[in-house]
């Protein structure tokens, strides 16, 4: 999380979005593609619910979220909105220039930070972790 918060981010959105999205996946079990597809209207912080649309097999589900997750998402939302400028995007997770977080960029960001997860001797004895492993 700390390493992903240090990613290069011209406008500050990338280093804010990636650790928050990873934290949401960790806390809820939401899939990476589902996190990328979340819209502002899907995240109800007042009720503590996330509505996940068209998941695997085109189903919908509602995820209750803990107060600590609500606080982190609210903090992200406030900081994101301050950095958003005039970007008109309805996605909850946005990247540089207000573009939505897409799976390919999400995976690449994890790839950049993955070395911080390596054991001290510097190599894996199996394939390195992926977003789906969270």
Buried (B, 14 or more C-beta within 10 A) or exposed (E): EEBBBEBEBEBEBBBBBBBBBBBBBEBBEBBBBBBBBBBBEBBBBEEBBBBBBEBEEEEEEEBEBEEEBBEBBEEBBEBBEEBBEEBEBEBBBBBBEBEBBBBEBBBEBBEBBBEEEEEEEEEEEEEEEEBEEB
